[in-house]
Amino acid sequence: MSGTTDKIKGAANEAAGAVKEAVGKAFGNPRLEIEGAAQKLKGEAQGAVGNAKEAVKKIIDKA
């Protein structure tokens, strides 16, 4: 998977997680709230992986 793909998937997971978390809070559903928070963290991690892949690719391309 490319860095861009990881970043896109990460952004999608962050957005979906934020929605789940908000819905969980609004309806008093702690399980959904926690699920959303976990999905947001997963998205942040995916984005970081994407950034790292792009950084490594830039270094390799310069060599």
C-alpha angles and dihedrals in degrees: 000000000000125000091249092053091051091050092050093048089046092053090049092051091048091052094046091046092051090052093049091048092050093047090048091052093045094051098036093246107145093182092058091043092054091044089054093049090050092049090050090053090049089053092050090051092049090051091051091051089051091051091049093050091051092048092051091047091053091051092049092047090054092052 
